[in-house]
């Protein structure tokens, strides 16, 4: 029987086929992305369940993002070797297994491993979906296709936190991993009907295991060094050794990829200035976007004491609005230059982070929600234009690699951003805590008055006299830490805003290159 290639399926179903294929890959991407942000609202509960700190808990997000970066580079080889259908169905089968094990995990180590596996599958599915839409839509409609792809990427994050909050409030945090299982099962069924089999009838290319191992080792060493630097000391032998191994692995990876016949990453995609600039924008976008997405639920739950459901509802309007903006951005990217849309989107993102840099314990629900909405409008403008501009710069045979690399750049930026902003939050909190503590001296009349008031309250409450001073000092310490923690969040959001502004540089370069290409 003839292989069911894209052309065969187009002939069978006619123009409707592009919508069948779109719906199928969107189900897969939504199911993979649903868990990515759902976990963010569960982090405080997981920290309490396993007795771990924020530096360890952030691996639940960082591990998934690191897995995505690696999975995106596996995608091109898997599709060449097994075809879209088998890759899609197999990836979702592994994903469902990882969800089931995560829901039963006995400790944080098993849960983190499952999160890495889930992230890897999400990394495989995102470029597969992007590639599929690029194949089934004609060139003049590819901006619209990227808008639809963007909807599938953000629909999960839009619904995930709210659904996760409902599961946590109604049951417990383990149930957040079961939400995506029915969606994944539906995707597997439709994938068997509407996704093409292997297009190339030739022999399967060899997998670059050496390159894969070097890349995975470099990413793992780098993120481990970042996450443990605060605890171990940034100048400790352990941390310096991890960063040295990261550098050595990265150099070895680049040399290896340039010398073998079938590399994991075809570095020819970076000979295009437009694509390279787009990848730089994607990386910077990932740094601040995923970092802020991690920080907002953490802030409202730990500082403002929101429930997981309230934290999820806070993010939901922004996700839904981005779902509206993304197709509009895709439509516009077919008609106006990408540079203008990308720069406008970056300015929205920077403004949102500058606004969040003023956050405090009394900031209202809707004030924070509007900050997040503003950032998602910016992301909705950027993503379709960035994807279209990046892939238009490549030859057809490099589209698979390009789709993987542009998503790899964004996810690598996301892993780096979550890890780095987590470190910044800890360091700035300690800095402000030490600074505020140093001001609490015998010459500070406000502090002395507060301590006397607290001691009086404790005395009226029946606390023994020898414990009243210690109790007042303990309360003062908690107040100082709470204020320092809030100031740490402010500094982290401010750094996100500054990082966003740096994306204007490659965005401008990309636009100039695009103008020259069309001149």
PyMOL commands that set and color helices and strands:
alter all, ss='L'
color gray80, all
select helices_A, chain A and resi 6-50+54-57+59-103+108-136+139-170+173-178+181-194+209-232+237-259+267-271+273-302+308-333+338-356+365-392+396-438+445-460+465-518
alter helices_A, ss='H'
color red, helices_A
deselect
rebuild
show_as cartoon
